[in-house]
Amino acid sequence: MPSCPSCGTEKVIKNGSIHNGKPRFSCKECRRQFIENPSNKIIPQETWNLVDKLLLEKISSAGLSRVTGISEVWIENYINKKYGHVPKRTEAVFKKAV
């Protein structure tokens, strides 16, 4: 059994499996769930530049996912992080008639 990556204890139990069949473990001490040897996919900067260009073309997140091969959830998180500071509503300012 692997040790917990969060607290380092050996008190770990098997807790089912994830979508691709890898076993999921649960720590009895800190109650964190984890998998052994996770494979983190690093997305190259060129792909993010392509996503930025395609966003200007108003392509949906599902379309971006199909074109780039990145999961739709990752693209939505990227969009929310990138444009989170933009206000959803703006106030209109009218010019005074002379």
ZAMARGU-4260 file (C-alpha; in steps of 0.2 Angstrom, whole numbers, plus 5000, padded with zeros to 4 digits):
<rodrens>
0) 5000/5000/5000 | 5006/5018/4996 | 5008/5031/5010 | 4997/5046/5010 | 5005/5061/5000
5) 4997/5073/5011 | 5001/5068/5029 | 5014/5053/5025 | 5005/5040/5036 | 5004/5022/5031
10) 4986/5020/5037 | 4978/5019/5020 | 4964/5009/5013 | 4959/5005/4995 | 4943/5015/4990
15) 4937/5009/4973 | 4945/5014/4957 | 4945/5029/4945 | 4937/5030/4928 | 4952/5021/4919
20) 4954/5007/4932 | 4968/5014/4943 | 4965/5010/4961 | 4959/5025/4972 | 4965/5025/4990
25) 4959/5034/5006 | 4969/5040/5021 | 4962/5036/5038 | 4971/5050/5046 | 4968/5065/5035
30) 4953/5057/5025 | 4962/5063/5009 | 4958/5052/4993 | 4972/5049/4980 | 4979/5038/4967
35) 4996/5030/4966 | 5008/5038/4953 | 4996/5051/4945 | 5000/5055/4927 | 4999/5074/4925
40) 4997/5080/4907 | 5007/5096/4904 | 4999/5106/4890 | 5011/5115/4879 | 5011/5134/4878
45) 5008/5133/4859 | 4991/5125/4863 | 4986/5138/4875 | 4990/5151/4862 | 4979/5142/4850
50) 4965/5142/4862 | 4967/5161/4865 | 4966/5163/4846 | 4951/5152/4844 | 4942/5161/4858
55) 4943/5177/4848 | 4933/5167/4834 | 4919/5164/4847 | 4921/5145/4846 | 4912/5135/4859
60) 4922/5126/4873 | 4916/5109/4866 | 4923/5114/4849 | 4940/5120/4857 | 4941/5103/4865
65) 4938/5094/4849 | 4951/5104/4840 | 4965/5104/4853 | 4962/5088/4862 | 4961/5096/4879
70) 4946/5091/4890 | 4932/5103/4890 | 4933/5105/4909 | 4951/5111/4908 | 4946/5123/4894
75) 4932/5130/4904 | 4943/5132/4920 | 4956/5141/4909 | 4943/5153/4902 | 4936/5157/4919
80) 4953/5160/4926 | 4958/5171/4912 | 4942/5181/4911 | 4937/5181/4929 | 4942/5199/4932
85) 4930/5205/4918 | 4914/5212/4925 | 4898/5204/4919 | 4889/5220/4917 | 4894/5237/4913
90) 4885/5254/4916 | 4881/5264/4900 | 4886/5282/4900 | 4875/5293/4889 | 4881/5309/4881
95) 4872/5325/4885 | 4863/5334/4871 | 4870/5351/4867
</rodrens>
